[in-house]
Amino acid sequence: MSSASRLGLTAHDAAVLHNSNTLTLRLRPCDVLARVAPAAHQHARLEVDVAQRLAEAGSPVAVPQSPEVFVRGDYVVSFWTYYEPVTTQPPPNAEYVGALQRLHAAMREVDQPVPHFTDRVLQARMLVADPARTPELADPDRALLAGTLDGMRQAVTESGRPEQILHGEPHPGNLLTTRTGPLFIDFETCCRGPVEFDLAHAPDEVGKHYPGVDHQLLRACRTLVLAMITAWRWDRDDQFPDGRRLRVEWLSELRKTTARSEQDGRSALRFRRQRLY
């Protein structure tokens, strides 16, 4: 609230909208959104800069209220336009696809240095390799996550697909359905990579209808993303809501996914051998 006052905003109350690794609050009566996060693990400056450029290009994004980012002790604070959601449900698939296409088109025009998607994979890989940070992760599951992260990272990087700036996590939780249409939020995860990496976070139907998708690469990206988000939920410091339940569910889903991939690989090998002999 004191940071808001420095921008000339009147804030007598701050209501928590979302409490995770980042805290999101609605300030009143100015009706502005504030995001508060640990400074050591945030990219607030990058997030605000990218969103500002995308907004200027007419992209479907939430607009920063101010280009300023405030550091208060160990925390960083940024301010955003508040949008009243018209529903908590994701938009229809056609609107989702259209909004993501427009976002990607605008991102191709943004000249902004961002991390590569493999940097995020490496962060997850380091987490899995450190029992002190993931003390409750059993050794067989640790090996499964490590092997999946390494294998899928290599498969995606060697695909040869064009790369561009991406949102990083354009899942339904980062897409607001507003009176002016769908708007993407939370650009702290911006990175460079193939569009299939972004599509791996979206519902299956969005990936099916997005033009020009490499569906084999998309499957690899989905497995990679599943391994990444599962690894993060096992972090001892993770504050994601319901994270303890989700980490077990996602680990089980990853076992099934990798088992199917291994079975598909054996089937393809048998088919090739039959054709050869």
C-alpha positions, 0 to 999 in steps of 0.5 A: 500500500505504501508503494502504491501511494508513491505512484499517487494511487489511493489504497486503503485496503488490500485483499488477497486474490491469490497466495502462492509463490507470488502474492496477488492483491487487489487494492481499493479504492484505486482498484489496481492489482499488486503482485508481490514476490521474493526478489531472489526468485523473480523477474518482475522487471522482465515481466513488466517490460515485456507486457508493456511492449506487448500492450503497446502492440495491441496484444491480448495482455493485461496492461501494467499500471506502471512501468516502475518496479519497487524493491521493498526489503526482500520483496519486489512489487509491481502494479497492474490494471485490474480486470473484472473476470466475467467467468472463471471458465476458460474461453471457448477453444477458438477464442483461446487459439486466436488469443494465443496466435495473436500473442505469439505474433506480437512476441515475434516482434519484441526485441527483448532478451529472455531466458531459453526454455532449457534454463527452466528445465535446468532449474527443475533438474537441479532441484531433482538432483538435490535431496536437501531441497526435495527430501520427500522425493523417493529415489526411484521417482527422483530417477524417473524425473531426472531421466524424463527431464534430460530425455525430453529436453534433448528431444525438444532442442534437437527438433529443429523447429523455429524458436521465438519469445514465448509466454512460458506458461499460457495455461488457463490459470494465466488467461482472464476472460474479460468483457474485452476478450481473453487477456494473458497475465503473468509474464514472469516465465517468458522464455525462448523456444518453439511454440509447442512448448507454450502449447504444452501448457494449454488444453489439448484442444487448443494444441489440436487447432493451433495452425502449423503444430508439430504434434510429435514435438508437442507430445514431447513438450507436454511430457517435459512440462509435466516433469517440470511442474512435478519437480517444482511441487516436490520443492520443500519451499513450494507454496503452490495451493494443494501442491502436496496432492498435485505432486503425487497425482502428477508423478503418477501421470508421468509414470503412465506417460513414460510407460506409454512412450516406451511401449510406442517406441517398442512398437515402432521398432518392431514395425521397422524390423518387420519392414526390413525383414 
